[in-house]
Amino acid sequence: FRNLIALLAYTGIRTGEALGLKWEDIDWNSKEIYIRCGRTVFGEGTPKTKASIRFIPIFESLIPYIKAQFQNTGLNPKGYLFLTQYNEPYNTSQKIMEFQWAPLLRSQGLFHRRMYELRHTFATNMLNSGKFSAMQIAKWLGHTNTQMLFTTYARYIKSEKYEIDREFDLFQNGQNMVRMKSEVATS
C-alpha cells in the first residue's frame, strides 16, 4: 500500500492510472513511466483525455518504492504493478480506500479525503518547488495547457498569495535604471 501512496504522491497520476500501470510501462533506462491506460469499475480503458497519454519522470526518491513493488508483483504474469490479494488487477480503488486509506488517515488524526488528493499534493509541491515550469507540471498531470493548473492550484502556491514587499523598488535594479536613463536621453 505504501508503494501505491508513494507512486501517487511522487507522480501526480490519477488513482485509476496507477491501478492500470503494467511493468512494461516502467522504463528504467530513461526513468519514465508511460501512462497509456487506466482501470475503472468497467476494467481497463483509455485515460481520461488524449493529453492523459503521457510520460511521467521517475524522481530518484520514488525508485525504492517501485523496486519494492517489483518484489511484490514484478513476476506476476498479469503484468500489473498493483494487484488484489487474489492476484487480480484492481477495477476500483474503493476497497483500497475502505480498508487501507481511511484507516491510515484515522490513525494519523487526519480528516477524510480522497486518495486523489495526492494528485493535488504533487501539483502544489511541484509548483512551490520553483524547479519546474508550469507547462511541465501541467503535462505531467495530463493537461494540454496551464489553465487547469492555475485555476485549481493557484490558491495553494506561496508565490501567488498576496504578500507584497512594499519596499520593492522597480528602479533599484541597476539594469532598469540604465535602460530608463537611455530611454529618457533619446526622448
LUMKOLGU-648370 format. One record per residue (C-alpha): residue in one letter; x negated, y negated, z negated; residue number from 1. Coordinates in nm, 4 decimals. Each point is the difference from the previous one (the first is absolute). Layout:
<recs>
{type a; px X; py Y; pz Z; seq NUM};
...
</recs>
This chain:
<recs>
{type f; px 0.0000; py 0.0000; pz 0.0000; seq 1};
{type r; px -0.2808; py -0.2437; pz -0.0813; seq 2};
{type n; px -0.1454; py 0.0604; pz 0.3468; seq 3};
{type l; px 0.3297; py -0.1107; pz 0.1545; seq 4};
{type i; px 0.0129; py -0.3081; pz -0.2247; seq 5};
{type a; px -0.3580; py -0.0889; pz 0.0961; seq 6};
{type l; px 0.0756; py 0.0435; pz 0.3701; seq 7};
{type l; px 0.3036; py -0.2281; pz -0.0219; seq 8};
{type a; px -0.1810; py -0.2638; pz -0.2072; seq 9};
{type y; px -0.3187; py -0.0046; pz 0.2126; seq 10};
{type t; px 0.1698; py 0.0017; pz 0.3417; seq 11};
{type g; px 0.3386; py -0.1688; pz -0.0315; seq 12};
{type i; px 0.1656; py 0.2694; pz 0.2098; seq 13};
{type r; px 0.3660; py 0.0809; pz -0.0492; seq 14};
{type t; px 0.0826; py 0.3004; pz -0.2183; seq 15};
{type g; px 0.1536; py 0.1861; pz 0.2961; seq 16};
{type e; px -0.3159; py -0.0639; pz 0.2029; seq 17};
{type a; px -0.2130; py 0.1465; pz -0.2796; seq 18};
{type l; px 0.2217; py 0.3085; pz -0.0179; seq 19};
{type g; px -0.0314; py 0.0384; pz 0.3784; seq 20};
{type l; px -0.3803; py -0.0091; pz 0.0006; seq 21};
{type k; px -0.1850; py 0.3053; pz 0.1241; seq 22};
{type w; px -0.3657; py 0.0773; pz -0.0449; seq 23};
{type e; px -0.0558; py -0.0554; pz 0.3711; seq 24};
{type d; px 0.1017; py -0.3649; pz -0.0599; seq 25};
{type i; px -0.3043; py -0.0568; pz -0.2224; seq 26};
{type d; px -0.3103; py -0.0997; pz 0.1969; seq 27};
{type w; px -0.2946; py 0.0437; pz -0.2322; seq 28};
{type n; px -0.2501; py -0.1357; pz 0.2541; seq 29};
{type s; px 0.1681; py -0.3348; pz 0.0612; seq 30};
{type k; px 0.1533; py -0.0037; pz -0.3495; seq 31};
{type e; px 0.3488; py -0.0626; pz 0.1298; seq 32};
{type i; px 0.3457; py 0.1436; pz -0.0485; seq 33};
{type y; px 0.2220; py 0.0278; pz 0.3043; seq 34};
{type i; px 0.3654; py -0.0712; pz -0.0796; seq 35};
{type r; px 0.2098; py 0.1629; pz 0.2705; seq 36};
{type c; px 0.2988; py 0.1501; pz -0.1788; seq 37};
{type g; px 0.1964; py -0.0004; pz -0.3186; seq 38};
{type r; px 0.2263; py 0.2317; pz -0.1936; seq 39};
{type t; px 0.3571; py -0.0702; pz -0.1032; seq 40};
{type v; px 0.2958; py 0.2075; pz -0.1154; seq 41};
{type f; px 0.0351; py 0.0979; pz 0.3675; seq 42};
{type g; px -0.3563; py 0.1362; pz 0.0201; seq 43};
{type e; px -0.2907; py -0.1331; pz 0.2016; seq 44};
{type g; px 0.0566; py -0.2939; pz 0.2293; seq 45};
{type t; px -0.1585; py -0.3065; pz 0.1477; seq 46};
{type p; px -0.0948; py -0.2913; pz -0.2231; seq 47};
{type k; px 0.2333; py -0.2914; pz -0.0657; seq 48};
{type t; px -0.1161; py -0.2127; pz 0.2969; seq 49};
{type k; px -0.2377; py 0.0188; pz 0.2954; seq 50};
{type a; px -0.2486; py -0.2168; pz -0.1902; seq 51};
{type s; px 0.0136; py 0.2551; pz -0.2822; seq 52};
{type i; px -0.2082; py 0.2381; pz 0.2104; seq 53};
{type r; px -0.3412; py -0.1212; pz -0.1094; seq 54};
{type f; px -0.3410; py 0.0644; pz -0.1496; seq 55};
{type i; px -0.0639; py -0.0822; pz -0.3662; seq 56};
{type p; px -0.3535; py -0.0340; pz -0.1408; seq 57};
{type i; px -0.1070; py 0.2394; pz -0.2707; seq 58};
{type f; px -0.1651; py -0.2106; pz -0.2686; seq 59};
{type e; px -0.2841; py 0.1660; pz -0.1909; seq 60};
{type s; px 0.2001; py 0.0041; pz -0.3238; seq 61};
{type l; px 0.2681; py 0.2152; pz 0.1672; seq 62};
{type i; px -0.2366; py 0.2734; pz 0.1227; seq 63};
{type p; px -0.0185; py 0.1971; pz -0.3304; seq 64};
{type y; px 0.3807; py 0.0251; pz -0.0076; seq 65};
{type i; px 0.0225; py 0.1240; pz 0.3587; seq 66};
{type k; px -0.2738; py 0.2559; pz -0.0702; seq 67};
{type a; px 0.1818; py 0.1124; pz -0.3150; seq 68};
{type q; px 0.3195; py 0.0394; pz 0.2009; seq 69};
{type f; px -0.1867; py 0.2070; pz 0.2568; seq 70};
{type q; px -0.0825; py 0.2443; pz -0.2809; seq 71};
{type n; px 0.3758; py 0.0349; pz -0.0560; seq 72};
{type t; px 0.1409; py 0.0199; pz 0.3531; seq 73};
{type g; px -0.2861; py -0.0263; pz 0.2490; seq 74};
{type l; px 0.0111; py 0.3639; pz 0.1009; seq 75};
{type n; px 0.3782; py 0.0342; pz 0.0084; seq 76};
{type p; px 0.1111; py 0.1061; pz 0.3504; seq 77};
{type k; px 0.2812; py -0.2575; pz 0.0040; seq 78};
{type g; px -0.2660; py -0.2704; pz 0.0075; seq 79};
{type y; px 0.1756; py -0.2598; pz -0.2188; seq 80};
{type l; px -0.1914; py -0.1919; pz -0.2653; seq 81};
{type f; px 0.2846; py 0.0214; pz -0.2483; seq 82};
{type l; px 0.2072; py 0.3122; pz -0.0581; seq 83};
{type t; px 0.2646; py 0.1042; pz -0.2487; seq 84};
{type q; px -0.0682; py 0.2659; pz -0.2605; seq 85};
{type y; px 0.1346; py 0.2459; pz 0.2596; seq 86};
{type n; px -0.2626; py -0.1052; pz 0.2572; seq 87};
{type e; px 0.2600; py -0.1762; pz 0.2127; seq 88};
{type p; px -0.0236; py -0.3583; pz 0.1237; seq 89};
{type y; px 0.2065; py -0.2561; pz -0.1859; seq 90};
{type n; px 0.3046; py -0.1357; pz 0.1824; seq 91};
{type t; px 0.0582; py -0.2722; pz -0.2530; seq 92};
{type s; px -0.1776; py -0.1594; pz -0.2900; seq 93};
{type q; px 0.3080; py 0.0467; pz -0.2214; seq 94};
{type k; px -0.1406; py 0.2938; pz -0.2006; seq 95};
{type i; px -0.3357; py -0.1738; pz -0.0351; seq 96};
{type m; px 0.1792; py -0.3098; pz -0.1277; seq 97};
{type e; px 0.2160; py 0.1961; pz -0.2409; seq 98};
{type f; px -0.2560; py 0.2408; pz -0.1450; seq 99};
{type q; px -0.3296; py -0.1838; pz 0.0274; seq 100};
{type w; px 0.0303; py -0.3725; pz 0.0773; seq 101};
{type a; px 0.2794; py -0.0938; pz -0.2434; seq 102};
{type p; px -0.1582; py 0.1912; pz -0.2930; seq 103};
{type l; px -0.3367; py -0.1633; pz 0.0770; seq 104};
{type l; px 0.1531; py -0.3473; pz -0.0110; seq 105};
{type r; px 0.1827; py 0.0785; pz -0.3248; seq 106};
{type s; px -0.3163; py 0.1383; pz -0.1589; seq 107};
{type q; px -0.1769; py -0.3278; pz 0.0794; seq 108};
{type g; px 0.2866; py -0.2139; pz -0.1291; seq 109};
{type l; px 0.0742; py -0.1361; pz 0.3470; seq 110};
{type f; px 0.3395; py -0.0836; pz 0.1424; seq 111};
{type h; px 0.1381; py 0.2180; pz 0.2773; seq 112};
{type r; px -0.1140; py -0.0874; pz 0.3491; seq 113};
{type r; px -0.0254; py 0.1890; pz 0.3250; seq 114};
{type m; px -0.3218; py 0.1657; pz 0.1077; seq 115};
{type y; px 0.0396; py -0.2210; pz 0.3051; seq 116};
{type e; px -0.1116; py -0.2887; pz -0.2225; seq 117};
{type l; px -0.3550; py 0.1344; pz 0.0331; seq 118};
{type r; px 0.0185; py -0.1302; pz 0.3576; seq 119};
{type h; px 0.0631; py -0.3456; pz -0.1426; seq 120};
{type t; px -0.2854; py 0.0453; pz -0.2461; seq 121};
{type f; px -0.2329; py 0.0817; pz 0.2880; seq 122};
{type a; px 0.1123; py -0.2994; pz 0.2054; seq 123};
{type t; px -0.0334; py -0.2553; pz -0.2794; seq 124};
{type n; px -0.3365; py 0.1383; pz -0.1120; seq 125};
{type m; px -0.1323; py -0.0136; pz 0.3562; seq 126};
{type l; px 0.1239; py -0.3568; pz 0.0461; seq 127};
{type n; px -0.1362; py -0.1127; pz -0.3364; seq 128};
{type s; px -0.3395; py 0.1588; pz 0.0718; seq 129};
{type g; px -0.0668; py -0.2544; pz 0.2731; seq 130};
{type k; px -0.2093; py 0.2617; pz 0.1813; seq 131};
{type f; px 0.2435; py 0.0787; pz 0.2797; seq 132};
{type s; px 0.1961; py -0.2080; pz 0.2448; seq 133};
{type a; px 0.3763; py -0.0128; pz -0.0318; seq 134};
{type m; px 0.0253; py 0.1583; pz 0.3454; seq 135};
{type q; px -0.2187; py 0.2968; pz -0.1040; seq 136};
{type i; px 0.2175; py 0.0608; pz -0.3040; seq 137};
{type a; px 0.3193; py -0.0363; pz 0.2031; seq 138};
{type k; px -0.1269; py 0.2597; pz 0.2514; seq 139};
{type w; px -0.0913; py 0.2409; pz -0.2807; seq 140};
{type l; px 0.3537; py -0.0364; pz -0.1311; seq 141};
{type g; px 0.1431; py 0.0691; pz 0.3449; seq 142};
{type h; px 0.1187; py -0.3517; pz 0.0798; seq 143};
{type t; px -0.0457; py -0.1671; pz 0.3387; seq 144};
{type n; px -0.0728; py -0.3428; pz -0.1501; seq 145};
{type t; px -0.0536; py -0.1729; pz -0.3333; seq 146};
{type q; px 0.3534; py -0.1348; pz -0.0416; seq 147};
{type m; px 0.1266; py 0.2926; pz -0.2095; seq 148};
{type l; px -0.3198; py -0.0047; pz -0.2022; seq 149};
{type f; px 0.0375; py -0.3633; pz -0.1025; seq 150};
{type t; px 0.3766; py 0.0115; pz -0.0323; seq 151};
{type t; px -0.0211; py 0.2936; pz -0.2391; seq 152};
{type y; px -0.3250; py -0.0619; pz -0.1881; seq 153};
{type a; px -0.0803; py -0.3749; pz 0.0022; seq 154};
{type r; px 0.1430; py -0.0500; pz -0.3479; seq 155};
{type y; px -0.2532; py 0.2507; pz -0.1382; seq 156};
{type i; px -0.3071; py -0.1483; pz 0.1689; seq 157};
{type k; px -0.2081; py -0.2074; pz -0.2382; seq 158};
{type s; px -0.1098; py -0.2470; pz 0.2683; seq 159};
{type e; px 0.3610; py -0.0556; pz 0.1083; seq 160};
{type k; px 0.1176; py -0.1187; pz -0.3398; seq 161};
{type y; px 0.0351; py -0.3721; pz -0.0401; seq 162};
{type e; px -0.2949; py -0.0583; pz -0.2256; seq 163};
{type i; px -0.1454; py -0.3203; pz 0.1354; seq 164};
{type d; px -0.3500; py -0.1271; pz -0.0668; seq 165};
{type r; px 0.0822; py -0.3675; pz -0.0382; seq 166};
{type e; px -0.3677; py -0.0954; pz 0.0045; seq 167};
{type f; px -0.0491; py 0.1412; pz 0.3508; seq 168};
{type d; px -0.1344; py -0.2658; pz 0.2364; seq 169};
{type l; px 0.0292; py 0.0758; pz 0.3684; seq 170};
{type f; px -0.2739; py -0.2506; pz 0.0834; seq 171};
{type q; px -0.2455; py 0.1174; pz -0.2657; seq 172};
{type n; px -0.1267; py 0.2694; pz 0.2372; seq 173};
{type g; px -0.2982; py -0.1531; pz 0.1819; seq 174};
{type q; px 0.1022; py 0.1382; pz 0.3402; seq 175};
{type n; px 0.3426; py -0.1608; pz -0.0233; seq 176};
{type m; px -0.1589; py -0.3338; pz -0.0943; seq 177};
{type v; px -0.2410; py 0.0104; pz 0.2971; seq 178};
{type r; px 0.2860; py 0.0808; pz 0.2363; seq 179};
{type m; px 0.2128; py -0.2802; pz -0.1461; seq 180};
{type k; px -0.2843; py -0.2555; pz 0.0374; seq 181};
{type s; px -0.0621; py 0.1014; pz 0.3624; seq 182};
{type e; px 0.3723; py -0.0195; pz 0.0777; seq 183};
{type v; px 0.0201; py -0.3481; pz -0.1529; seq 184};
{type a; px -0.3147; py -0.1145; pz 0.1869; seq 185};
{type t; px 0.1394; py 0.1108; pz 0.3369; seq 186};
{type s; px 0.3411; py -0.1631; pz -0.0578; seq 187};
</recs>
